[in-house]
Amino acid sequence: MTVEGAQRSSSWREYTDQGLSKVLAAALAAFVEKGYDGASIREIASRAGLSVPGLYHHYPSKQAVLGG
């Protein structure tokens, strides 16, 4: 692939499948869209298809999700 092709096809805001869990992929999308402070645990849980208690079962805090 040429440098021009690489520049056209990639963007620092677009993420391909990184092999992340549903929770981490949901958190990444929320953090990119709204920033860390703007993304709520409720939103991350909803994007991941979990309840808030279900998310807290895996991660004790939003900071822990960020640390992945």
C-alpha positions as CSV (number, residue, x, y, z in Angstrom):
1,M,0.0,0.0,0.0
2,T,1.3,3.4,-0.8
3,V,1.6,6.2,1.7
4,E,-1.3,8.0,0.0
5,G,-3.5,4.9,0.3
6,A,-2.6,4.5,3.9
7,Q,-3.5,8.1,4.7
8,R,-6.8,7.8,2.9
9,S,-7.8,4.6,4.5
10,S,-6.9,5.3,8.1
11,S,-8.0,7.9,10.6
12,W,-7.0,8.2,14.2
13,R,-10.7,8.4,15.1
14,E,-11.6,5.1,13.4
15,Y,-10.8,1.9,15.2
16,T,-10.8,-1.5,13.6
17,D,-11.5,-4.6,15.6
18,Q,-8.8,-4.7,18.2
19,G,-9.9,-7.9,19.8
20,L,-11.4,-6.1,22.8
21,S,-14.1,-7.4,25.0
22,K,-17.6,-5.9,24.5
23,V,-17.1,-3.7,27.6
24,L,-13.8,-2.3,26.5
25,A,-15.0,-1.7,22.9
26,A,-18.0,0.1,24.3
27,A,-15.9,2.2,26.7
28,L,-13.5,3.1,23.9
29,A,-16.4,4.2,21.6
30,A,-17.9,6.3,24.5
31,F,-14.6,7.8,25.4
32,V,-13.8,8.8,21.8
33,E,-17.3,10.2,21.3
34,K,-17.8,12.0,24.6
35,G,-14.5,12.1,26.4
36,Y,-13.7,10.3,29.7
37,D,-15.6,12.8,31.8
38,G,-18.6,12.8,29.5
39,A,-19.0,9.0,29.3
40,S,-21.1,7.5,32.1
41,I,-20.9,4.0,33.4
42,R,-24.6,3.7,32.5
43,E,-23.8,4.6,28.8
44,I,-20.9,2.2,28.7
45,A,-23.0,-0.6,30.1
46,S,-25.8,0.1,27.7
47,R,-23.4,0.0,24.7
48,A,-22.0,-3.3,25.9
49,G,-25.4,-4.8,26.4
50,L,-25.0,-5.1,30.1
51,S,-26.8,-3.7,33.1
52,V,-25.0,-1.3,35.4
53,P,-24.6,-3.9,38.1
54,G,-23.4,-6.4,35.4
55,L,-20.7,-4.0,34.4
56,Y,-19.7,-3.4,38.0
57,H,-19.4,-7.2,38.4
58,H,-16.4,-7.1,35.9
59,Y,-15.0,-3.6,36.7
60,P,-15.2,-1.8,40.0
61,S,-15.1,1.7,38.5
62,K,-14.9,3.7,35.3
63,Q,-11.2,4.2,36.1
64,A,-10.8,0.4,36.1
65,V,-12.4,0.2,32.7
66,L,-10.0,2.8,31.4
67,G,-7.1,0.8,32.7
68,G,-8.5,-2.2,30.9
